[in-house]
Amino acid sequence: MEKVLARPDLIKNEKFKTNSARVANRQELIRIISEIFTDKPRDHWLKVFMGLGYVVSFTRLVQALTC
């Protein structure tokens, strides 16, 4: 995710270094990531993720997602 988010400081931050630390600081991490993703349009993020080999798509409504 460092390549996608362009925030190497997040990986070095003790609050986010391990999974348990990320879980403990989930709300802060969600806020940070949300700010990053809302900074650029959807098409930018689709290109970034596809360029890294991820299979991606978009949905117009959260209700359209099925798990």
C-alpha positions as CSV (number, residue, x, y, z in Angstrom):
1,M,0.0,0.0,0.0
2,E,3.0,2.3,0.4
3,K,3.1,2.5,-3.4
4,V,-0.5,3.4,-3.7
5,L,-0.9,5.8,-0.8
6,A,2.5,7.5,-1.3
7,R,2.8,7.8,2.5
8,P,5.9,5.8,3.7
9,D,5.5,7.5,7.1
10,L,2.5,5.4,7.8
11,I,4.5,2.2,7.6
12,K,7.1,3.6,10.0
13,N,4.5,4.9,12.4
14,E,4.3,2.6,15.5
15,K,0.5,3.0,15.5
16,F,0.3,1.2,12.1
17,K,3.3,-1.1,12.1
18,T,1.5,-4.3,13.0
19,N,-1.9,-5.6,12.4
20,S,-2.8,-5.3,16.1
21,A,-1.6,-1.7,16.2
22,R,-3.6,-0.9,13.1
23,V,-6.7,-2.5,14.7
24,A,-6.1,-0.5,17.9
25,N,-5.8,2.7,15.8
26,R,-8.4,1.8,13.2
27,Q,-10.4,5.0,13.4
28,E,-7.4,7.2,12.8
29,L,-6.1,5.0,10.0
30,I,-9.5,5.0,8.3
31,R,-9.6,8.8,8.5
32,I,-6.1,9.1,7.0
33,I,-6.8,6.7,4.2
34,S,-10.2,8.3,3.5
35,E,-8.6,11.7,3.1
36,I,-6.0,10.2,0.7
37,F,-8.6,8.5,-1.5
38,T,-11.0,11.5,-1.6
39,D,-8.1,13.7,-2.7
40,K,-8.1,12.3,-6.3
41,P,-10.9,11.2,-8.6
42,R,-12.0,7.5,-8.9
43,D,-10.4,7.0,-12.3
44,H,-7.0,8.0,-10.9
45,W,-7.3,5.2,-8.2
46,L,-8.5,2.7,-10.7
47,K,-5.4,3.3,-12.9
48,V,-3.1,3.2,-9.9
49,F,-4.4,-0.2,-8.7
50,M,-4.6,-1.7,-12.1
51,G,-1.1,-0.6,-12.8
52,L,0.0,-2.6,-9.8
53,G,-1.8,-5.7,-11.1
54,Y,-4.8,-5.5,-8.8
55,V,-8.2,-6.5,-10.2
56,V,-10.4,-3.6,-9.5
57,S,-13.8,-2.2,-10.3
58,F,-16.1,0.5,-9.0
59,T,-19.7,0.6,-7.7
60,R,-22.0,3.6,-7.7
61,L,-23.7,2.7,-4.4
62,V,-22.4,0.9,-1.3
63,Q,-25.8,-1.0,-1.3
64,A,-24.7,-2.6,-4.7
65,L,-21.9,-4.5,-3.0
66,T,-22.5,-8.1,-2.2
67,C,-20.3,-10.1,0.1
